[in-house]
């Protein structure tokens, strides 16, 4: 296998979902608290939907399946996450709970999708 910059970007964009999926299981109350505070109702349905979406996105991105579509879906999903996070935190810097990281990740997924088209 030839490892290209786009392969690395694709793999990282997918792999980075894994800790978020695990976190929704291991810190269920905190994850559901975020959905509650952000106004996503019913909370349990959004929590479960987020885990399913993140799992599917992770698998498809890591395996490189339908990147032109999956990348744009990941972009939209992460953009919504960044907006919801900013709505709650009113912070930009990721190390203090801001939206910088999910927005950067969303842009990486958009680049991946645009390149794959």
DSSP file (Angstrom, degrees, kcal/mol; ACC not computed):
  #  RESIDUE AA STRUCTURE BP1 BP2  ACC     N-H-->O    O-->H-N    N-H-->O    O-->H-N    TCO  KAPPA ALPHA  PHI   PSI    X-CA   Y-CA   Z-CA
    1    1 A X              0   0    0      0, 0.0     2,-0.6     0, 0.0     0, 0.0   0.000 360.0 360.0 360.0 135.7    0.0    0.0    0.0
    2    2 A X        -     0   0    0      5,-0.0     2,-0.8     1,-0.0     5,-0.1  -0.835 360.0-143.9 -94.2 119.8    1.2    3.4   -0.9
    3    3 A X        +     0   0    0     -2,-0.6     2,-0.2     4,-0.1    -1,-0.0  -0.760  26.1 176.9 -90.8 113.4    0.7    5.9    1.9
    4    4 A X     >  -     0   0    0     -2,-0.8     4,-2.2     1,-0.1     5,-0.2  -0.631  45.5-103.9-107.5 166.4   -0.2    9.3    0.5
    5    5 A X  H  > S+     0   0    0      1,-0.2     4,-2.5    -2,-0.2     5,-0.2   0.877 123.5  52.5 -58.2 -36.6   -1.1   12.6    2.3
    6    6 A X  H  > S+     0   0    0      2,-0.2     4,-2.7     1,-0.2    -1,-0.2   0.857 106.2  53.3 -69.7 -33.5   -4.7   12.0    1.4
    7    7 A X  H  > S+     0   0    0      2,-0.2     4,-2.8     1,-0.2     5,-0.2   0.936 110.5  47.4 -62.3 -45.6   -4.6    8.5    2.9
    8    8 A X  H  X S+     0   0    0     -4,-2.2     4,-2.7     2,-0.2     5,-0.2   0.928 113.2  47.9 -61.6 -46.0   -3.2   10.0    6.1
    9    9 A X  H  X S+     0   0    0     -4,-2.5     4,-2.7     2,-0.2    -2,-0.2   0.927 113.5  47.7 -60.9 -46.0   -5.9   12.7    6.2
   10   10 A X  H  X S+     0   0    0     -4,-2.7     4,-1.8     2,-0.2    -2,-0.2   0.925 113.5  47.2 -60.6 -46.9   -8.7   10.1    5.5
   11   11 A X  H  X S+     0   0    0     -4,-2.8     4,-3.5     1,-0.2     5,-0.2   0.925 114.6  45.8 -63.6 -45.4   -7.4    7.7    8.2
   12   12 A X  H  X S+     0   0    0     -4,-2.7     4,-2.5     1,-0.2    -2,-0.2   0.917 109.3  54.7 -65.8 -43.0   -7.0   10.4   10.8
   13   13 A X  H  < S+     0   0    0     -4,-2.7    -1,-0.2    -5,-0.2     4,-0.2   0.882 118.1  36.6 -58.5 -37.6  -10.5   12.0   10.0
   14   14 A X  H >< S+     0   0    0     -4,-1.8     3,-1.5    -5,-0.2     4,-0.4   0.918 115.3  52.3 -78.5 -46.2  -12.0    8.5   10.6
   15   15 A X  H >X S+     0   0    0     -4,-3.5     3,-1.6     1,-0.3     4,-0.5   0.838  98.4  65.6 -62.5 -34.6   -9.8    7.4   13.4
   16   16 A X  H 3X S+     0   0    0     -4,-2.5     4,-0.6     1,-0.3    -1,-0.3   0.678  91.1  65.5 -65.6 -15.6  -10.4   10.5   15.5
   17   17 A X  H <> S+     0   0    0     -3,-1.5     4,-2.2    -4,-0.2     3,-0.4   0.797  85.5  75.0 -71.5 -26.7  -14.1    9.5   15.8
   18   18 A X  H <> S+     0   0    0     -3,-1.6     4,-2.7    -4,-0.4     5,-0.2   0.910  93.5  47.2 -58.6 -49.3  -13.2    6.5   17.9
   19   19 A X  H  X S+     0   0    0     -4,-0.5     4,-2.4     1,-0.2    -1,-0.3   0.846 112.1  52.7 -61.2 -29.6  -12.4    8.3   21.1
   20   20 A X  H  X S+     0   0    0     -4,-0.6     4,-1.3    -3,-0.4    -1,-0.2   0.872 109.8  47.5 -71.8 -36.8  -15.6   10.2   20.8
   21   21 A X  H  X S+     0   0    0     -4,-2.2     4,-1.0     2,-0.2     3,-0.4   0.947 114.0  47.0 -65.8 -49.1  -17.6    7.0   20.3
   22   22 A X  H >X S+     0   0    0     -4,-2.7     4,-3.0     1,-0.2     3,-0.7   0.902 109.0  55.8 -59.7 -42.1  -15.9    5.4   23.4
   23   23 A X  H 3X S+     0   0    0     -4,-2.4     4,-2.3     1,-0.3     8,-0.3   0.826 100.8  57.2 -61.8 -32.4  -16.5    8.6   25.4
   24   24 A X  H 3< S+     0   0    0     -4,-1.3    -1,-0.3    -3,-0.4    -2,-0.2   0.795 114.0  40.3 -69.8 -26.6  -20.2    8.4   24.7
   25   25 A X  H X< S+     0   0    0     -4,-1.0     3,-0.8    -3,-0.7    -2,-0.2   0.902 121.5  39.5 -81.7 -47.6  -20.1    5.0   26.3
   26   26 A X  H 3< S+     0   0    0     -4,-3.0    -3,-0.2     1,-0.3    -2,-0.2   0.747 127.5  32.8 -80.1 -24.2  -17.7    5.6   29.2
   27   27 A X  T 3X S+     0   0    0     -4,-2.3     4,-2.7    -5,-0.3    -1,-0.3  -0.404  73.5 151.6-125.5  54.1  -19.0    9.1   30.1
   28   28 A X  H <> S+     0   0    0     -3,-0.8     4,-3.0     1,-0.2     5,-0.3   0.884  70.9  50.6 -55.6 -45.9  -22.7    8.6   29.2
   29   29 A X  H  > S+     0   0    0      1,-0.2     4,-2.1     2,-0.2    -1,-0.2   0.900 112.5  46.5 -62.7 -41.1  -24.0   11.1   31.7
   30   30 A X  H  > S+     0   0    0      2,-0.2     4,-1.9     1,-0.2    -1,-0.2   0.921 113.8  48.5 -66.8 -43.3  -21.6   13.8   30.5
   31   31 A X  H  X S+     0   0    0     -4,-2.7     4,-1.9    -8,-0.3    -2,-0.2   0.934 114.4  45.1 -62.9 -46.1  -22.4   13.1   26.8
   32   32 A X  H  X S+     0   0    0     -4,-3.0     4,-2.5    -5,-0.2    -1,-0.2   0.845 108.7  58.1 -67.2 -31.5  -26.1   13.2   27.5
   33   33 A X  H  X S+     0   0    0     -4,-2.1     4,-2.8    -5,-0.3    -1,-0.2   0.881 104.6  51.4 -63.1 -38.0  -25.7   16.3   29.6
   34   34 A X  H  X S+     0   0    0     -4,-1.9     4,-2.4     2,-0.2    -2,-0.2   0.946 110.8  47.1 -63.2 -47.5  -24.1   18.0   26.6
   35   35 A X  H  X>S+     0   0    0     -4,-1.9     5,-2.6     1,-0.2     4,-0.5   0.899 113.7  49.1 -61.4 -39.7  -27.1   17.0   24.4
   36   36 A X  H ><5S+     0   0    0     -4,-2.5     3,-1.2     1,-0.2    -2,-0.2   0.950 112.8  46.0 -63.2 -49.8  -29.5   18.2   27.0
   37   37 A X  H 3<5S+     0   0    0     -4,-2.8    -2,-0.2     1,-0.3    -1,-0.2   0.834 110.7  53.7 -64.1 -33.1  -27.7   21.6   27.5
   38   38 A X  H 3<5S-     0   0    0     -4,-2.4    -1,-0.3    -5,-0.2    -2,-0.2   0.557 118.3-111.9 -79.9  -7.6  -27.5   22.1   23.7
   39   39 A X  T <<5 +     0   0    0     -3,-1.2     2,-0.8    -4,-0.5    -3,-0.2   0.652  63.3 151.0  89.0  16.0  -31.3   21.6   23.4
   40   40 A X      < -     0   0    0     -5,-2.6     2,-0.4    -6,-0.2    -1,-0.3  -0.742  37.7-139.3 -83.3 113.2  -31.2   18.3   21.5
   41   41 A X  S    S+     0   0    0     -2,-0.8     2,-0.1     1,-0.2    -5,-0.0  -0.964  79.8  33.8-126.4 142.8  -34.4   16.4   22.5
   42   42 A X  S  > S-     0   0    0     -2,-0.4     4,-2.0     0, 0.0     3,-0.2   0.526  79.3-159.8 -72.6 138.0  -35.1   13.6   23.2
   43   43 A X  H  > S+     0   0    0      1,-0.2     4,-2.8     2,-0.2     5,-0.2   0.890  85.4  51.0 -57.2 -48.3  -31.6   13.3   24.7
   44   44 A X  H  > S+     0   0    0      1,-0.2     4,-2.5     2,-0.2    -1,-0.2   0.885 109.6  51.1 -61.9 -38.8  -31.3    9.5   24.6
   45   45 A X  H  > S+     0   0    0     -3,-0.2     4,-2.7     2,-0.2    -1,-0.2   0.914 112.7  45.4 -64.9 -42.6  -32.2    9.4   20.9
   46   46 A X  H  X S+     0   0    0     -4,-2.0     4,-2.7     2,-0.2    -2,-0.2   0.896 112.3  51.8 -67.3 -40.4  -29.6   12.1   20.0
   47   47 A X  H  X S+     0   0    0     -4,-2.8     4,-1.9    -5,-0.2    -2,-0.2   0.936 114.4  42.7 -59.7 -48.0  -27.0   10.4   22.1
   48   48 A X  H  X S+     0   0    0     -4,-2.5     4,-2.3     2,-0.2    -2,-0.2   0.910 113.7  51.4 -66.6 -42.8  -27.6    7.0   20.4
   49   49 A X  H  X S+     0   0    0     -4,-2.7     4,-3.0     1,-0.2     5,-0.2   0.905 108.4  52.6 -60.8 -41.5  -27.9    8.6   16.9
   50   50 A X  H  X S+     0   0    0     -4,-2.7     4,-2.7     1,-0.2     5,-0.2   0.915 109.6  48.5 -62.0 -42.9  -24.5   10.4   17.5
   51   51 A X  H  X S+     0   0    0     -4,-1.9     4,-2.2     2,-0.2    -1,-0.2   0.915 114.1  45.9 -63.1 -42.2  -22.9    7.1   18.4
   52   52 A X  H  X S+     0   0    0     -4,-2.3     4,-2.6     2,-0.2     5,-0.2   0.944 114.4  47.1 -66.5 -47.9  -24.3    5.4   15.4
   53   53 A X  H  X S+     0   0    0     -4,-3.0     4,-2.8     1,-0.2     5,-0.2   0.931 113.8  48.0 -59.5 -46.9  -23.4    8.2   13.0
   54   54 A X  H  X S+     0   0    0     -4,-2.7     4,-2.5    -5,-0.2    -1,-0.2   0.881 111.8  50.3 -63.6 -38.3  -19.8    8.4   14.4
   55   55 A X  H  X S+     0   0    0     -4,-2.2     4,-2.3    -5,-0.2    -2,-0.2   0.936 113.4  44.6 -65.1 -46.4  -19.3    4.7   14.2
   56   56 A X  H  X S+     0   0    0     -4,-2.6     4,-2.6     2,-0.2     5,-0.3   0.927 114.9  48.5 -64.4 -45.0  -20.5    4.6   10.5
   57   57 A X  H  X S+     0   0    0     -4,-2.8     4,-2.7    -5,-0.2     5,-0.3   0.923 111.0  51.0 -61.3 -44.1  -18.4    7.6    9.6
   58   58 A X  H  X S+     0   0    0     -4,-2.5     4,-2.6    -5,-0.2     5,-0.3   0.943 113.0  44.9 -58.9 -49.3  -15.3    6.2   11.3
   59   59 A X  H  X S+     0   0    0     -4,-2.3     4,-2.3     1,-0.2    -2,-0.2   0.941 116.2  45.0 -61.5 -49.4  -15.6    2.9    9.5
   60   60 A X  H  X>S+     0   0    0     -4,-2.6     5,-2.5     2,-0.2     4,-1.0   0.885 115.8  46.4 -66.9 -38.9  -16.3    4.4    6.1
   61   61 A X  H  <5S+     0   0    0     -4,-2.7     3,-0.4    -5,-0.3    -1,-0.2   0.942 113.2  48.4 -67.9 -46.6  -13.6    7.0    6.4
   62   62 A X  H  <5S+     0   0    0     -4,-2.6    -2,-0.2    -5,-0.3    -1,-0.2   0.904 117.3  42.1 -60.5 -41.1  -11.0    4.6    7.6
   63   63 A X  H  <5S-     0   0    0     -4,-2.3    -1,-0.2    -5,-0.3    -2,-0.2   0.614 109.9-123.8 -82.9 -11.8  -11.8    2.1    4.8
   64   64 A X  T  <5 +     0   0    0     -4,-1.0     2,-0.5    -3,-0.4     3,-0.4   0.845  51.0 161.3  76.0  34.2  -12.0    4.8    2.2
   65   65 A X      < -     0   0    0     -5,-2.5    -1,-0.2     1,-0.2     5,-0.2  -0.795  67.2 -19.3 -96.5 125.2  -15.6    4.0    1.1
   66   66 A X  S >> S+     0   0    0     -2,-0.5     4,-3.1     1,-0.1     3,-1.1   0.880  74.8 173.7  49.9  49.7  -17.6    6.7   -0.8
   67   67 A X  H 3>  +     0   0    0     -3,-0.4     4,-2.2     1,-0.3     5,-0.3   0.796  69.4  63.0 -59.4 -32.5  -15.3    9.5    0.4
   68   68 A X  H 34 S+     0   0    0     48,-0.3     4,-0.5     2,-0.2    -1,-0.3   0.862 117.8  27.9 -63.3 -34.1  -17.0   12.1   -1.8
   69   69 A X  H <> S+     0   0    0     -3,-1.1     4,-2.1     2,-0.1    -2,-0.2   0.886 121.9  50.2 -90.2 -48.5  -20.3   11.6    0.1
   70   70 A X  H  X S+     0   0    0     -4,-3.1     4,-2.8     1,-0.2     5,-0.2   0.872 107.4  55.4 -61.7 -39.3  -19.0   10.4    3.5
   71   71 A X  H  X S+     0   0    0     -4,-2.2     4,-2.3    -5,-0.3    -1,-0.2   0.899 108.9  46.9 -61.7 -40.8  -16.6   13.4    3.8
   72   72 A X  H  > S+     0   0    0     -4,-0.5     4,-2.5    -5,-0.3    -1,-0.2   0.873 111.9  50.6 -70.1 -36.0  -19.4   15.9    3.3
   73   73 A X  H  X S+     0   0    0     -4,-2.1     4,-2.7     2,-0.2    -2,-0.2   0.930 111.7  47.8 -64.6 -44.1  -21.6   14.1    5.8
   74   74 A X  H  X S+     0   0    0     -4,-2.8     4,-2.8     2,-0.2     5,-0.3   0.904 110.3  53.3 -62.0 -41.0  -18.7   14.2    8.3
   75   75 A X  H  X S+     0   0    0     -4,-2.3     4,-2.3    -5,-0.2    -2,-0.2   0.950 112.1  43.7 -56.7 -51.1  -18.2   17.9    7.5
   76   76 A X  H  X S+     0   0    0     -4,-2.5     4,-2.3     2,-0.2    -2,-0.2   0.917 114.2  50.1 -62.9 -44.5  -21.9   18.7    8.2
   77   77 A X  H  X S+     0   0    0     -4,-2.7     4,-2.0     1,-0.2    -1,-0.2   0.931 114.5  43.5 -59.7 -47.7  -22.0   16.5   11.4
   78   78 A X  H  X S+     0   0    0     -4,-2.8     4,-2.5     2,-0.2    -1,-0.2   0.830 110.5  55.5 -71.1 -31.9  -18.8   18.1   12.8
   79   79 A X  H  X S+     0   0    0     -4,-2.3     4,-2.4    -5,-0.3    -1,-0.2   0.915 108.7  48.1 -64.6 -42.6  -19.9   21.6   11.8
   80   80 A X  H  X S+     0   0    0     -4,-2.3     4,-2.7     2,-0.2    -2,-0.2   0.909 111.7  50.6 -62.2 -42.1  -23.2   21.1   13.8
   81   81 A X  H  X S+     0   0    0     -4,-2.0     4,-2.6     1,-0.2    -2,-0.2   0.909 110.5  49.0 -62.0 -42.6  -21.1   19.8   16.7
   82   82 A X  H  X S+     0   0    0     -4,-2.5     4,-2.4     2,-0.2    -2,-0.2   0.906 113.0  47.0 -64.6 -41.6  -18.8   22.9   16.6
   83   83 A X  H  X S+     0   0    0     -4,-2.4     4,-2.5     2,-0.2    -2,-0.2   0.923 113.4  47.8 -66.4 -44.8  -21.8   25.2   16.5
   84   84 A X  H  X S+     0   0    0     -4,-2.7     4,-1.5     1,-0.2    -2,-0.2   0.911 112.9  49.4 -62.8 -41.7  -23.6   23.4   19.4
   85   85 A X  H  X S+     0   0    0     -4,-2.6     4,-3.3    -5,-0.2     5,-0.4   0.917 111.8  47.7 -64.0 -42.7  -20.3   23.4   21.4
   86   86 A X  H  X S+     0   0    0     -4,-2.4     4,-2.1     1,-0.2    -1,-0.2   0.884 105.9  59.0 -66.2 -36.8  -19.8   27.2   20.8
   87   87 A X  H  < S+     0   0    0     -4,-2.5    -1,-0.2     1,-0.2    -2,-0.2   0.884 117.4  33.1 -56.4 -38.8  -23.4   27.9   21.7
   88   88 A X  H  < S+     0   0    0     -4,-1.5    -2,-0.2    -3,-0.2    -1,-0.2   0.905 130.0  30.5 -85.5 -44.7  -22.7   26.3   25.1
   89   89 A X  H  < S-     0   0    0     -4,-3.3    -3,-0.2    -5,-0.2    -2,-0.2   0.814  76.5-152.4 -88.4 -30.9  -19.1   27.2   25.8
   90   90 A X     <  +     0   0    0     -4,-2.1     2,-0.3    -5,-0.4    -4,-0.1   0.818  58.6 123.0  55.6  32.3  -18.8   30.6   23.9
   91   91 A X        -     0   0    0     -6,-0.2     8,-1.5     6,-0.2    -1,-0.2  -0.920  48.9-168.4-124.6 149.4  -15.1   29.6   23.6
   92   92 A X        +     0   0    0     -2,-0.3     8,-2.6     6,-0.3     9,-0.2   0.844  63.4  85.3 -98.8 -49.3  -12.8   29.2   20.6
   93   93 A X    > > -     0   0    0      6,-0.2     5,-2.3     5,-0.1     3,-1.3  -0.353  67.6-144.9 -67.3 129.7   -9.7   27.5   21.9
   94   94 A X  G > 5S+     0   0    0      1,-0.3     3,-1.9     3,-0.2    -1,-0.1   0.831  93.3  64.4 -64.4 -34.3  -10.0   23.7   22.0
   95   95 A X  G 3 5S+     0   0    0      1,-0.3    -1,-0.3     2,-0.2    -2,-0.1   0.575 106.6  44.3 -72.8  -6.3   -7.9   23.2   25.2
   96   96 A X  G < 5S-     0   0    0     -3,-1.3    -1,-0.3     0, 0.0    -2,-0.2   0.033 134.0 -84.4-120.2  25.4  -10.5   25.2   27.2
   97   97 A X  T < 5S+     0   0    0     -3,-1.9    -6,-0.2     1,-0.2    -3,-0.2   0.663  83.1 143.8  87.8  17.5  -13.5   23.4   25.7
   98   98 A X      < -     0   0    0     -5,-2.3     4,-0.3    -8,-0.1    -6,-0.3  -0.098  60.7-108.3 -85.9-174.6  -13.9   25.6   22.6
   99   99 A X  S  > S+     0   0    0     -8,-1.5     4,-1.9     1,-0.2     5,-0.2   0.342  86.1 101.0 -97.8   3.4  -14.9   24.8   19.1
  100  100 A X  H  > S+     0   0    0     -8,-2.6     4,-2.4     1,-0.2     5,-0.2   0.915  82.8  48.3 -56.8 -47.7  -11.6   25.2   17.3
  101  101 A X  H  > S+     0   0    0     -3,-0.3     4,-2.7    -9,-0.2     5,-0.2   0.945 111.9  45.0 -64.9 -52.0  -10.9   21.4   17.1
  102  102 A X  H  > S+     0   0    0     -4,-0.3     4,-2.2     1,-0.2    -1,-0.2   0.860 114.7  50.6 -64.1 -30.2  -14.3   20.2   15.7
  103  103 A X  H  X S+     0   0    0     -4,-1.9     4,-2.3     2,-0.2    -1,-0.2   0.927 111.5  47.0 -69.7 -43.6  -14.3   23.1   13.2
  104  104 A X  H  X S+     0   0    0     -4,-2.4     4,-2.2    -5,-0.2    -2,-0.2   0.922 113.3  49.2 -60.1 -44.7  -10.7   22.2   12.1
  105  105 A X  H  X S+     0   0    0     -4,-2.7     4,-2.1     2,-0.2    -1,-0.2   0.887 109.5  52.4 -62.4 -40.9  -11.7   18.5   11.8
  106  106 A X  H  X S+     0   0    0     -4,-2.2     4,-2.1    -5,-0.2    -1,-0.2   0.921 108.9  49.7 -61.5 -44.2  -14.8   19.5    9.8
  107  107 A X  H  X S+     0   0    0     -4,-2.3     4,-2.5     1,-0.2    -2,-0.2   0.893 108.2  53.5 -63.0 -39.6  -12.7   21.5    7.4
  108  108 A X  H  X S+     0   0    0     -4,-2.2     4,-2.2     1,-0.2    -1,-0.2   0.909 109.0  49.3 -61.1 -41.4  -10.3   18.5    7.0
  109  109 A X  H  X S+     0   0    0     -4,-2.1     4,-2.5     2,-0.2    -2,-0.2   0.872 110.0  51.4 -65.8 -36.5  -13.3   16.3    6.1
  110  110 A X  H  X S+     0   0    0     -4,-2.1     4,-2.8     2,-0.2     5,-0.2   0.910 109.5  49.5 -65.9 -41.9  -14.5   18.9    3.6
  111  111 A X  H  X S+     0   0    0     -4,-2.5     4,-2.4     2,-0.2    -2,-0.2   0.921 111.7  49.6 -60.8 -43.8  -11.1   18.9    2.0
  112  112 A X  H  X S+     0   0    0     -4,-2.2     4,-1.8     2,-0.2    -2,-0.2   0.922 112.9  46.3 -60.9 -45.4  -11.1   15.1    1.8
  113  113 A X  H  X S+     0   0    0     -4,-2.5     4,-1.2     2,-0.2    -2,-0.2   0.916 113.1  48.5 -65.0 -43.9  -14.6   15.1    0.3
  114  114 A X  H  < S+     0   0    0     -4,-2.8     3,-0.2     1,-0.2    -1,-0.2   0.886 112.8  48.4 -64.6 -39.0  -13.7   17.8   -2.3
  115  115 A X  H  < S+     0   0    0     -4,-2.4    -1,-0.2    -5,-0.2    -2,-0.2   0.831 110.7  51.4 -69.7 -32.4  -10.5   16.0   -3.3
  116  116 A X  H  <        0   0    0     -4,-1.8   -48,-0.3     1,-0.2    -1,-0.2   0.705 360.0 360.0 -79.0 -19.5  -12.3   12.6   -3.6
  117  117 A X     <        0   0    0     -4,-1.2    -1,-0.2    -3,-0.2    -2,-0.1   0.493 360.0 360.0 -69.5 360.0  -15.0   14.1   -5.9
